[in-house]
């Protein structure tokens, strides 16, 4: 990346990228002829384009480049990239809203997620419920614990009613 322009993306050539794991489970790879013993993966635009524009960085945090479309990687590299993104951006997805209750000055949400049952507590809805399009909702509790509703229209009727009643 040119240090003169911090916003310039350096696109990487998908057929010149091979990602794999070390025996210890560290993500490694060969990128455009250079072998890296450790790679760090970040979403450049995590909310707008979570599956595109993936930043690849060296162990020191310096960006090597950006994978614009991971679907163009070979199958093994794509699987390793997907696994690494899931580890870095662990975000349970809400399957069912069991309840949303106001208790004093707090809101308590009982949720069933793909990672199991969780309870999140919020002081107010305005600061802890973020809408990212008409259907996607990111929930954050007082301690920074997060989960998301991928598509509110795909929740069951009772879950949608809980949402409609409080939002």
Secondary structure by P-SEA (a helix, b strand, c coil): ccccccccccccccccbbbbbccccccccccccccccbbbbbccccccccccbbbbbcccccccccccccccccaaaaaaaaaaaaaacbbbbbcccccccccccbbbbbbccccccbbbbbcccccccccccccbbbbbccccccccccccccccaaaaaaaaacc
